[in-house]
Amino acid sequence: MRVRRITFAALVVAAGLSLTACQNGDDGAAASDPSSASSASAASSAGGGSGSGGTDQDSGKESGTGSDGKGTADPAGSGSGSGSGGNGTAPKCTTDGLEITAQDGFIDGDPDGSVVVALTNGSGADCVISGFAGVDLKTNAGDISATRKGEPGDPYTLKNGKEIDFYVSYPLNETGGSGVRITGLVVTPPNETKSVTLAWPGNSSLPVTDGSGSSVLVGPIGSAGQGG
């Protein structure tokens, strides 16, 4: 009977030791399980990526602001850019604000006649002008509208009291006949509807044509002296 008791006691002790060893093994495995560390690391990385994205977006929004971070506009982009002679603030030149005169511009040896029309700003303030003036010759055979020739320049600021010119060219009457008699010159400044009628300073007549097209040409504002 004693032998049996010792054997049974030994089995109980051995079972207790085995159970303790299993529990310690499970705790160690849990502590050294790399999957737990990987999951924590992935979660941390995901959180960091989202935060970085938010920062980038905020930086993008601020990239267009001024140095004070308040979105102050660049003064150079405030619409004060310079055109050709223009400051972007002067009003257009009007018929009532211009003194319009014309004089003969023919030079011996030229194949065609020429008249120079001067526009002087008498409005009391600077104004902007560009493009073509409307030009009609009044004749005993009816009005003749001049055909535009050349390319208009950029808008030009005409200072108060200053002058800008353009030319009108026309064929010389060398037929020996009376031709078509010119009785007046009608000028309409660019972008205006009000006209001014002037005395014609050039040759008194045009050659008779078949009426297939206008032989009178007008250059753009600022074209006088630049040739045809």
C-alpha positions in Angstrom: 0.0 0.0 0.0 2.8 2.5 0.7 4.3 1.9 -2.7 1.0 2.7 -4.3 0.7 6.0 -2.3 4.1 7.2 -3.4 3.4 6.3 -7.0 0.1 8.2 -6.9 1.7 11.2 -5.2 4.4 11.3 -7.8 1.9 11.3 -10.6 0.0 14.2 -9.0 3.2 16.2 -8.7 4.2 15.4 -12.3 0.8 16.5 -13.6 1.1 19.8 -11.7 4.5 20.5 -13.1 3.3 19.6 -16.6 0.3 22.0 -16.3 2.6 24.9 -15.1 5.0 24.3 -18.0 2.1 24.5 -20.5 0.9 27.8 -19.1 4.4 29.3 -19.2 4.8 28.1 -22.8 1.5 29.8 -23.8 2.6 33.1 -22.2 5.9 33.0 -23.9 4.4 32.3 -27.3 2.0 35.2 -26.9 4.8 37.5 -25.9 6.9 36.5 -28.9 4.2 36.2 -31.5 5.4 38.5 -34.4 1.8 38.8 -35.8 0.8 41.0 -32.9 3.8 43.4 -33.4 3.1 43.5 -37.2 -0.6 44.4 -36.7 0.4 47.2 -34.3 3.0 48.5 -36.7 0.6 48.4 -39.6 -2.0 50.3 -37.6 0.6 52.9 -36.7 1.7 53.3 -40.3 -1.9 53.7 -41.5 -2.5 56.5 -39.0 0.8 58.3 -40.0 -0.1 58.1 -43.7 -3.5 59.7 -43.1 -2.0 62.5 -41.1 0.7 63.2 -43.7 -2.0 63.4 -46.4 -3.9 65.9 -44.4 -0.8 68.0 -44.0 -0.1 67.9 -47.7 -3.6 69.1 -48.5 -3.3 72.0 -46.1 0.0 73.0 -47.6 -1.6 72.9 -51.0 -4.3 75.3 -49.9 -1.8 77.7 -48.4 0.6 77.6 -51.4 -1.3 80.4 -53.1 -1.4 82.8 -50.2 0.9 85.7 -49.6 3.9 85.7 -47.2 1.6 86.7 -44.3 -0.5 83.6 -44.9 -3.7 85.7 -45.4 -3.9 85.3 -49.2 -2.7 88.7 -49.9 -2.8 89.3 -53.7 0.4 90.1 -55.5 0.4 93.8 -56.4 2.0 93.0 -59.8 -1.2 91.0 -60.7 -3.7 93.7 -59.8 -4.5 94.7 -63.4 -1.9 97.5 -63.7 -0.1 95.8 -66.5 1.3 98.0 -69.2 0.0 97.8 -72.8 1.6 99.7 -75.6 1.3 103.3 -74.3 -1.8 102.4 -72.2 -2.2 102.2 -68.4 -5.6 100.5 -68.5 -7.5 103.3 -66.8 -7.9 106.1 -69.3 -11.3 106.3 -71.2 -11.5 105.9 -75.0 -11.0 109.0 -77.1 -14.3 110.5 -78.4 -15.2 112.7 -81.3 -16.2 115.6 -79.0 -12.8 115.4 -77.2 -10.7 115.4 -80.4 -9.7 118.2 -82.7 -9.5 116.7 -86.2 -7.7 118.4 -89.0 -6.3 117.3 -92.4 -3.5 118.5 -94.6 -2.0 117.5 -97.9 0.7 114.9 -97.5 1.7 114.4 -101.1 5.4 114.2 -101.9 6.7 114.7 -105.5 7.4 111.3 -107.1 4.8 109.4 -105.1 2.5 107.3 -107.3 -0.6 108.2 -105.3 -1.9 111.2 -103.5 -1.9 111.3 -99.7 -3.7 113.3 -97.0 -2.6 113.2 -93.3 -5.4 113.4 -90.8 -4.4 114.6 -87.3 -6.3 113.8 -84.1 -5.4 116.1 -81.2 -6.6 115.3 -77.7 -8.4 118.4 -76.4 -10.6 116.7 -73.8 -8.5 117.8 -70.8 -7.6 114.3 -69.9 -5.7 111.4 -71.4 -7.6 109.0 -73.6 -7.0 105.7 -75.3 -7.3 105.2 -79.1 -6.6 102.4 -81.5 -7.8 100.8 -84.7 -9.1 102.5 -87.8 -11.0 105.7 -88.3 -13.9 105.7 -90.7 -13.2 107.8 -93.8 -15.5 108.8 -96.6 -14.8 111.1 -99.5 -17.8 113.2 -100.5 -17.8 113.6 -104.3 -20.1 114.9 -107.0 -20.7 111.2 -107.8 -21.6 110.2 -104.3 -19.7 109.2 -101.2 -16.7 106.9 -101.5 -15.7 104.9 -98.4 -12.0 104.3 -97.9 -10.7 100.7 -97.6 -8.6 99.8 -94.6 -5.0 98.9 -95.2 -2.5 97.6 -92.7 -2.7 96.1 -89.2 -3.8 98.2 -86.3 -1.4 98.6 -83.4 -2.0 98.2 -79.7 -4.2 100.6 -77.8 -2.4 103.9 -77.4 -2.8 106.4 -74.6 -3.1 109.9 -76.2 -1.9 112.4 -73.7 -4.0 115.6 -73.3 -2.9 118.1 -75.9 -0.9 115.6 -77.9 -1.6 114.5 -81.5 -1.6 111.2 -83.4 -2.0 110.8 -87.2 -3.1 108.5 -89.9 -3.0 108.6 -93.7 -5.5 108.5 -96.5 -4.2 107.6 -99.9 -6.0 108.1 -103.2 -5.2 107.7 -106.9 -4.1 110.8 -108.8 -6.2 112.0 -111.7 -3.7 112.1 -114.5 -6.2 111.5 -117.3 -6.5 115.1 -118.4 -10.3 115.1 -117.8 -12.3 116.5 -114.9 -12.6 113.2 -113.3 -14.7 112.8 -110.1 -14.6 116.0 -108.1 -14.0 115.7 -104.3 -16.1 118.0 -102.2 -15.3 117.0 -98.6 -13.7 114.5 -96.2 -15.8 112.8 -93.5 -13.8 111.3 -90.5 -15.3 109.1 -87.8 -12.8 108.3 -84.9 -12.4 104.7 -84.0 -15.3 103.2 -82.0 -17.4 106.3 -82.5 -20.5 107.1 -84.5 -20.3 110.9 -84.6 -18.4 112.2 -87.6 -16.7 115.4 -88.6 -16.7 116.8 -92.1 -13.5 118.6 -93.2 -12.5 120.5 -96.3 -10.5 118.2 -98.7 -6.9 119.4 -98.8 -5.6 117.1 -101.6 -6.0 117.1 -105.3 -9.4 118.2 -106.3 -10.5 115.1 -108.3 -10.1 111.4 -108.7 -9.8 109.5 -112.0 -13.0 108.0 -113.3 -13.1 104.2 -112.6 -15.4 101.3 -113.5 -16.6 101.2 -110.0 -15.2 97.7 -109.3 -13.8 98.7 -106.0 -12.6 101.5 -103.8 -9.3 103.0 -104.7 -9.1 105.2 -101.6 -7.2 103.6 -98.7 -7.0 104.5 -95.0 -4.2 103.4 -92.7 -4.5 102.5 -89.0 -4.2 105.1 -86.2 -0.5 106.1 -85.9 0.3 105.1 -89.5 1.1 108.5 -91.1 4.7 108.6 -92.2 5.1 104.9 -92.3 4.3 104.5 -96.0 1.5 102.7 -97.6 
